[in-house]
Amino acid sequence: MNVLTRRRDYLGGALWVLPTVSVVAFLIAGALLSRVSVDTDAPLWPLAFQGSAEDARGILVVVSATMITVTGLVFALTIVALQIASGQYSPRLLRNFMRDRGTQVVLSVFVGAFAYSTAGLHTVGIQRAGEEAFVPRLAVSGSLLLGLASVGVLIYFIHHLAHSIQIDAIMSTVERETCRVIDDVYPDQPGTLEHEERCSDPPAWAVVLPAGRSGYVQVVQPAPLLRAAADHDLVIRLARQVGDHVVEGTTLAWAWRRAADQSPVDPRLLQAALDDAVAIGFERTMVQDVPFGLRRLVDIGNKALSPAINDPYTGIQAVQHLSVLLCRLAGRRLGDRLDHDEQGRLRVAVPLPQFADYLRLGTAQIRRSGAKEPAVARCLIRLFKDVGSSAVGDDRRRACARHIWLVLEDAKRETAQPADLELVQADGAAALAALGADLGQPADG
């Protein structure tokens, strides 16, 4: 299952997949149509190319040369967009452009048109004894149509590229993608906070299951571990969360029997199931990694607030998009994933981040980077107020109140003008009052 998931995610972000399929499909179409002869009395004759074999060859050569030139232009513009996104915003945004379906389709059209016209050249001018030189009229007409259509595609691509490198579009894309992952990882939306179960610590007799390779945990599918644990009457707990980095040979999970006096677990019996259940790769992905979505928005905010760029408004926009995600998480049940067998006994425990972890990840670095900018501080206070209002459970509201207090403390230390500080403190007092907390003392959590 993990192999299929990883391959699907890889193919979705590979620029070569759709163009390769397009080349094959258009080669076949061009080769087939170039062998179709159209008589003067055929219904398609008015639509067929009317020139000679030399004219047909010239058109196909021009279309082929033009398409390969435009393809190079599209690749060059795509590389420029990747450089802008990496240098200006965050290197972790490159995956957005690699996975952009519009760019993949545009490249597919251009290389497909080149392949189609090249395939048609193969039959132009073939002449049998006593016959005129063959002209693949339908194929040439198709090449002309592809050439005209490519003009529209090029105009679309220029518009699409100019739109896709805008910071608003980038952050909106990250937000939508992260929302989909949140809905997939945390489908429960309780009206009131239910008890969130957490993974228990492994007992002293637990056996370590080492990681088979180094990299980032990309996907966890507990089904193989659940079967193995039920077959050998074990409990298995993962030591790492999705998005964590692991080193080959270090602890990836623990396995133990329910009683200390039972025979110890042989790690070799579980290695195949562990490798199948936990996908480890060289990079983080958005298959199940909610913190990675927050991290990309935080990166944008941090870089915008750095002295080299000094763009507070972009930092504020990043905070506003983060508020959408954190409000979404505030109303979800975020307990660890605990899988039981048919008899209801715990077999596999998969740790997941807690709400406090998400709140800290999404705001702490931006709070420190933007401590000197009152507008950023006020935006963060609005975020915590909105998240606290959306939260289920007093502990989450207390956590938001504590972060408001931290923002106020940083603002007192870093804000130069008392008038600017007064606005921050007024917003902080109103937000704390809305959450039922005291301005003078940090809330617990």
Summary of the structure (lengths in Angstrom):
residues: 445
radius of gyration: 29.6
end to end distance: 38.3
largest distance: 101.9
contacts: 1459
relative contact order: 0.09
helix: 60%
strand: 8%
